[in-house]
């Protein structure tokens, strides 16, 4: 083998020689073995047990307080509207001040005082909305004292369908608790200083369609002119949850709650029927003038729902069979949202409840008739004509009639606590079985009641009573109830519902409202 002595070859040869002579092998004395996965978990079992316990506590606490649909919504996000079940509706305001008593006894003024300054004994339930009395407005109707502007109404009269106001204005002092009308998701929380003020919009999926309660749709409830919002966007709320406090922010002439319900196909939420450009194009002076002129009234009917009438109809969950696409509004096409069908247990429970109500009503009526019959046999009295004694009355609220004159004294032989003397009528009740099939006439019983809720066999009431629907459409026979239609304070009326919409019966001028009658096959 030749050896070259140049620097590069010499260095190469020496390197090869070293590598050939040096033969070290790196061999560890103890071979390291990787632990098995199960051994790793076993060594850290306490850590995994603690982690599982914390997770179980968090999940259990969320499910226990808010329900499974809240849990799944927090896990999966916006795509879980199907887990939000419709369980009925409530009014956006629970209680309001008795404004007459508040002003007379304490000098209360909703423009100057807050909700916390109202004495607790002067808080009364929110009165039912009456579209007929709404036109009487503030000076002539106690309903107008609470509902200042009606749906699609005007600021000029406050009545329904004479303007383009998309909601209902409820007159309440600043700080009145506002609650979600149904289960849903907070769609947005905004502060619009020039319009709605602080506003909360809640999305309600799987709600009965107002045009066809047998289908479901998505509705949006709007609560505007608030003083504070108590929820954040994306939160899941349940029916009756407190979500805000009323106020007078935005375009508001005084403290009130603007309550509105938008359909799913409205171009935006909260919906307003016209823009500033529309006002200028129509040559109107401003927003109030445009509302009074009815600018965009057709859009209000197209994209919104009468909020108070929908709430008062309280569509039953058991009437919902199929769903309508959230983007199609009242379209007849079915969507991918799962159908909600009646289960045997709730249906049986509802039937038992209706049966118990009918039995109780019949027993109370029979007992009342026996009591009056006993009084007739034991005490002879002068019998004026039924509904024949006329006297001036003043309607203080929709369920109460207070006589301004003392009821006529009927001479008796001896005092008897249950004698059938002519007594003032304070209210009325409307009874039915709660459902209709749409295949025939339904029987409705109307009773005149005194201040204690007892049937008045010989009422001191000299006006005709007439029946109408506060929600839905129906035909009545007879429509007007006269003195000859009542027997011992009760009258029977036949009603034929039109279509499948829920029907709410109303009796005027007493203002009595019956429980909703829903369609059932």
RAHUNOR-V82569 format. One record per residue. N is the residue number from 1. PHI is phi in whole degrees, -180 to 180 (NA if undefined). Layout:
n & phi
N & PHI
N & PHI
//
This chain:
n & phi
1 & NA
2 & -82
3 & -118
4 & -98
5 & -103
6 & -70
7 & -61
8 & -69
9 & -70
10 & -64
11 & -65
12 & -67
13 & -65
14 & -63
15 & -67
16 & -66
17 & -67
18 & -62
19 & -66
20 & -79
21 & -83
22 & -86
23 & -126
24 & -86
25 & -124
26 & -81
27 & -123
28 & -70
29 & -69
30 & -125
31 & -72
32 & -84
33 & -115
34 & -68
35 & -69
36 & -72
37 & -60
38 & -64
39 & -67
40 & -63
41 & -68
42 & -65
43 & -68
44 & -116
45 & -62
46 & -64
47 & -65
48 & -67
49 & -65
50 & -66
51 & -63
52 & -64
53 & -64
54 & -64
55 & -64
56 & -63
57 & -65
58 & -64
59 & -65
60 & -62
61 & -66
62 & -67
63 & -66
64 & -66
65 & -86
66 & -121
67 & 98
68 & -65
69 & -66
70 & -68
71 & -62
72 & -67
73 & -65
74 & -69
75 & -82
76 & -100
77 & 90
78 & -65
79 & -80
80 & -111
81 & -60
82 & -66
83 & -85
84 & -91
85 & -88
86 & -84
87 & -125
88 & 103
89 & -133
90 & -132
91 & -72
92 & -70
93 & -121
94 & -82
95 & -134
96 & -129
97 & -70
98 & -78
99 & -62
100 & -66
101 & -66
102 & -62
103 & -72
104 & -73
105 & -86
106 & -127
107 & 69
108 & -68
109 & -143
110 & -63
111 & -81
112 & -115
113 & -113
114 & -99
115 & -62
116 & -68
117 & -89
118 & -84
119 & -58
120 & -61
121 & -75
122 & -102
123 & -86
124 & -125
125 & -60
126 & -58
127 & -68
128 & -63
129 & -81
130 & -125
131 & -64
132 & -71
133 & -73
134 & -61
135 & -70
136 & -70
137 & 67
138 & -63
139 & -72
140 & -112
141 & -139
142 & -68
143 & -66
144 & -64
145 & -68
146 & -101
147 & -101
148 & -81
149 & -136
150 & -89
151 & -71
152 & 55
153 & -102
154 & -128
155 & -74
156 & -72
157 & -111
158 & 82
159 & -84
160 & -73
161 & 59
162 & -128
163 & -161
164 & -144
165 & -76
166 & -78
167 & -133
168 & -124
169 & -92
170 & -107
171 & -78
172 & -142
173 & -67
174 & -61
175 & 93
176 & -69
177 & -62
178 & -113
179 & -122
180 & -70
181 & -75
182 & -159
183 & -64
184 & -180
185 & -123
186 & -68
187 & -80
188 & -161
189 & -132
190 & -128
191 & -131
192 & -100
193 & -65
194 & -98
195 & -137
196 & -75
197 & 71
198 & -74
199 & -133
200 & -119
201 & -118
202 & -116
203 & -92
204 & -117
205 & -77
206 & 62
207 & -89
208 & -60
209 & -67
210 & -64
211 & -87
212 & -153
213 & -61
214 & -82
215 & -115
216 & -114
217 & -149
218 & -113
219 & -119
220 & -122
221 & -97
222 & -120
223 & -128
224 & -122
225 & 63
226 & -80
227 & -92
228 & -161
229 & -104
230 & -103
231 & -130
232 & -118
233 & -61
234 & 95
235 & -71
236 & -93
237 & -120
238 & -110
239 & -55
240 & 91
241 & -66
242 & -75
243 & -118
244 & -165
245 & -123
246 & -69
247 & -162
248 & -142
249 & -77
250 & 77
251 & -82
252 & -144
253 & -87
254 & -176
255 & -65
256 & -170
257 & -109
258 & -88
259 & -109
260 & -143
261 & -131
262 & -100
263 & -78
264 & -69
265 & -91
266 & -63
267 & -64
268 & -158
269 & -136
270 & -73
271 & -84
272 & -132
273 & -79
274 & -151
275 & -113
276 & -63
277 & -65
278 & -65
279 & -64
280 & -65
281 & -65
282 & -85
283 & 71
284 & -99
285 & -80
286 & 170
287 & -64
288 & -63
289 & -65
290 & -67
291 & -64
292 & -64
293 & -82
294 & 79
295 & -67
296 & 80
297 & -63
298 & -64
299 & -67
300 & -62
301 & -66
302 & -80
303 & -111
304 & -128
305 & -121
306 & -63
307 & -67
308 & -72
309 & -69
310 & -66
311 & -64
312 & -69
313 & -72
314 & 45
315 & -55
316 & -80
317 & -61
318 & -75
319 & -87
320 & -85
321 & -117
322 & -130
323 & -113
324 & -114
325 & -57
326 & -60
327 & -91
328 & -106
329 & 63
330 & -91
331 & -64
332 & -83
333 & -74
334 & -89
335 & -107
336 & -83
337 & -68
338 & -58
339 & -70
340 & -110
341 & -111
342 & -71
343 & -98
344 & -60
345 & -65
346 & -61
347 & -63
348 & -64
349 & -63
350 & -64
351 & -64
352 & -64
353 & -63
354 & -64
355 & -65
356 & -64
357 & -62
358 & -66
359 & -64
360 & -64
361 & -63
362 & -66
363 & -65
364 & -64
365 & -65
366 & -65
367 & -64
368 & -63
369 & -66
370 & -64
371 & -65
372 & -68
373 & -66
374 & -64
375 & -64
376 & -65
377 & -73
378 & -91
379 & -132
380 & -75
381 & -136
382 & -76
383 & -107
384 & -74
385 & -65
386 & -64
387 & 59
388 & -91
389 & -89
390 & -91
391 & -154
392 & -75
393 & -129
394 & -129
395 & -82
396 & -93
397 & -157
398 & -70
399 & -113
400 & -134
401 & -124
402 & -111
403 & -79
404 & -85
405 & -112
406 & -73
407 & -59
408 & -59
409 & -81
410 & -98
411 & -66
412 & -130
413 & -70
414 & -148
415 & -65
416 & -140
417 & -67
418 & -119
419 & -73
420 & -81
421 & -78
422 & -69
423 & -124
424 & -72
425 & -94
426 & -105
427 & -165
428 & -146
429 & -122
430 & -122
431 & -115
432 & -157
433 & -85
434 & 91
435 & -150
436 & -139
437 & -98
438 & 80
439 & -110
440 & -179
441 & -77
442 & -109
443 & -94
444 & -127
445 & -111
446 & -110
447 & -124
448 & -96
449 & -121
450 & -92
451 & -66
452 & -92
453 & 85
454 & -91
455 & -68
456 & -92
457 & -73
458 & -131
459 & -74
460 & -94
461 & -146
462 & -111
463 & -115
464 & -75
465 & -110
466 & -132
467 & -104
468 & -152
469 & -109
470 & -82
471 & -154
472 & 85
473 & -137
474 & -158
475 & -112
476 & -119
477 & -138
478 & -83
479 & -81
480 & -108
481 & -99
482 & -107
483 & -60
484 & -70
485 & -83
486 & -102
487 & -126
488 & 53
489 & 84
490 & -129
491 & -137
492 & -107
493 & -126
494 & -100
495 & -128
496 & -118
497 & -66
498 & -108
499 & 85
500 & -115
501 & -72
502 & -59
503 & -112
504 & -119
505 & -89
506 & -131
507 & -116
508 & -115
509 & -89
510 & -71
511 & 76
512 & -73
513 & -125
514 & -86
515 & -66
516 & -61
517 & -109
518 & -104
519 & -76
520 & -147
521 & -72
//
